[in-house]
């Protein structure tokens, strides 16, 4: 994707307060990358290199990837990982898969194997402890996949233990209110790509129009069908959100679909955890 349609890379700095966060984890630095869609069209090698360099410059304790590494054909993952292997962090790189990583029957395994082969730990309904037992990292299967089933994994955790949950689709935040989620990291929406200043994602406006425009006329409205399919909660399209008692941050992603981005630049997220 040409930089004019994609926009310059933005590094977003976010501070997130975690209740009962141990003193030893105060000011832990996380970097989140999401929605690369590396397919030769939607993400340039130049932007990818900038994102990896920006991440490394932040010297994170942990790098977290929240899905959609490819778009449909999984073959480009093998070139992508040659770049991703240069990501640096104190305690490693952890990832979940997105809906596009499950596009074909064999895609999931191919993407997962490629990431695993360069040392990235892919979590699918699993718990990992790179920061110690006091702050588990939970990785969930994609919301649209048959494997999405958060209850067995979430119920393994003591309700008094803070945790970070990686879940590609932010719509899962509605379901995850059943459990404690100190920070959910998601992507999937690309921030809506086109943002109307003072209103929010244009996709959210299209979603409102769905309730007004007669159904026979809806196919005449550009992108309405596509936007309505992506998520139900466009109000959670990007940034920090309080969902019930839980917190969520939605990354705008790196990859870009037609017609491009407007007031919605591709993003690397730098997150600092602080004790509450």
N, C-alpha and C positions, 0 to 999 in steps of 0.2 A: 504494500500500500504506500503510495507516494506521501511524503511528509506533509504536503499541503492538505491532503484529505485526512491524515492521521493526527497531525498536530505535534508540537514538541513534547518531549517527555517531561512529566511533572513528578517530583518527589514530595509526597505528602507526609508531614510529620504529625503523628498522633500520640497523645498521652492517654493511657487507659488505666483507671484505678481498679484494682482487684482487691476485694475483701479477703482478709486472712492470708494475703500474700506474704510468704516468709521474708524476713529482712534480707536474707541472702539473695533473694530474687528481685529486690527493689532496684529499679532502673535496668532491668533486663531489656535488651534490644532485640526486636523481631523485625524481619523484613518479609513482606508479602508480595508475591508476584502472581498474576492470574491471567487466564484467557489469552494465551499467546497466539493460538490459531496459526501455527507455523506451517504454511502450505505453499510458500512462494508468492503469495498474493497479499495476504492480510497483515503480515509483519515483515518489515525489512530487516536484513542482517545488521544494518547500521543502528536501528532502534533497539534491536535485541542486544547488541554489544553495549549500547549506552545504558540499558537497564541493568545488565550484569555488572558493569563498571560502577554504576551508582550504588547498587547493592553492596558490592565489596568495599566501596569507600566508606559506607556506614559502619563497617566492622561489626556486623550483627552477631548476637549469641546464637540465633537460630533463623534459618530461612524457611519460609512456609509457602508452598505452591498450592493454589486452589483450583486447578483443573483446566481443561480444554487446551491441551498442548498442541493438538492437531485439529483439523476441521472435519474431514471425512476420511479420506485415505490416510491410514496411519504411517505410511512409508516415510514421510518427512521427519518423523520422530528420531530417526537414526542420525540425521544431520543435526537436528536440534540439540540432541544430548551432547554433541561435540562442543557446543557452546555452553550448555548448562553445567558441564563438569567443571567449569571455571568459577562457579559460585563458591564463595568462601564464607564460612561461619564457624563459630567456636564449637557448637554442638551438632553440626550437621544440617542436612536439608531434608525436610519431610513434605509429603505431598498427598493429595487426594486426586481422584479422577473426576472429570466433568462429563456432561452428556455427549459431547462430541468425541470423547475418547472411547465411547462405547458404540460408535456409529455403525460399524460392521461387527459381525459375530466374532471375528478374530482380532478386532482392534484393541480391545481391553488388554488382552494378554501381551500383544506386541508393544503397546505403549508402556505397560507396567514393567515388562522385562527390560526395555531400553533404559528406563529411568533407574531401575534397580541395578543394572550393570555398571552405572557410573556412581553408585553409592547413595542414590536418593532413596529414602525409605518411603514406600507407598503404603498408606494406611487405608484399608477398606473395612469399616466396622471393627476397627482395632484401636487399642490404647498404647501409646508409647510414652516413655519417661526420659526424654533427653535432658530435661531440666531437673530431674529428680522426682521422687514420689510425691512431693508437695504440690506439683503443678503438672498433672497429666495432659498429654496432647491426644485428643480423640479425633480420628479421621473416619468420616462416614462415606458410605457408597453414595453415588449420585442419586438425587431425589427421583429422577425419572427411570432409574434402573430397577430391575426386579430385586436386586440385593439391598435396596434401601430399607433398613429395619433398625432404627436407632435404639429401641428399647433394650435388647439384650446387652448391648455394649454400655449404654448410659447407666443401666441398673447395676453394673459392676462397681460403680464408683460411690464412695461414701458421700452423702449430701453435704458434709462439712468440708469436703476437699475442693478447692477451686480448680477449674479446668478450662482449657482452650479447646474449642471444637472447630474442626475444618469441615466445611460443608459447602460444596460448589454453589448450590442454588439457594439464594436468600429466602425463598418461600418456606424453606424448612424451619425458619425461626419460629413460625407459628406453631408447629408441632413440638419443637424443642422447648417450649415454655413449660412442658411437663417436668422438666429437669432443670437443675442449676446449670447455667452456661455463663461463665464469667466473661468470656469473649468468644463470639462466633466469628470466624473469618470466611467470607464468601466472595464470589465474583459473579460470573454468568451474564450479568445485565449489560456489561460494557458501559455502565453509567447511563445507559439510554442513548449514548453517542451524540445525539442532538439535544441540547439543553436550552430551554427558553429562560433567559434571565428573569428572576422574580417568580417563576412558576415551577420549574423543574424539568424533568425529561419530557420531550415531546411525546414519547410513547405513553406517558401517563395521561396526557391530554387525549390521545387517541382512545385510550381505555375508557375515559369518561364519555367520549362521543359514542362509543358502542352502546351505551345505555339510552342515547338520545336518537341516533339515526336508525331508521327502520332497517331491519335485517336484510331485506332484498337490495338495499342501497349500499350496505357496508363494503361489499367487494370493490366498489368504485373508489373507495378512499385508500390512497397509497399507504402501504405498510401496516394497515390496521390489523389484518389477520396475523401477520408475523409478530407484531408487538403484543397482541393479546395472547399469543402462544408462549412467549418467553417467560413471563412471570405474572402472577396475580397482584403482587404488591410492588407496583412501580414506585410507591413512596419510599421503598427501601433500595432504590436503584444504585445509590453510591453513598459513601461516607459512613459516619457513626450513627447508630440508631439504638434507642432503648426499646426493647420488645418485652413488655411485661417487666419482670425483674431482671431480665437478661440483657446483655450488651452484644451488639453486632457491628462489625465493620465490613463494608462492601467495597471491594477494589474495582476500579473502572476498567482494568485489564490493559493489555498491550496491543492485542490484535484489533483490527478495524474492519468492519463490514461496510459495503456500499449503503448509504451515500457518503460516508465519512463521518468525522467528528466535528462538532461545533460547540464551543464552550465546554468541552468534555475531553480534556487531553488524556493520553495514555498515562498509566500511573505505576510508580513503585511506591509502596507504602512502608514507612519507617515508624514502627510502633514501640513506644517505651512503656513498660509496665511499671506501675507505682503502687505502693501499699496504700490501702484506704484506711 
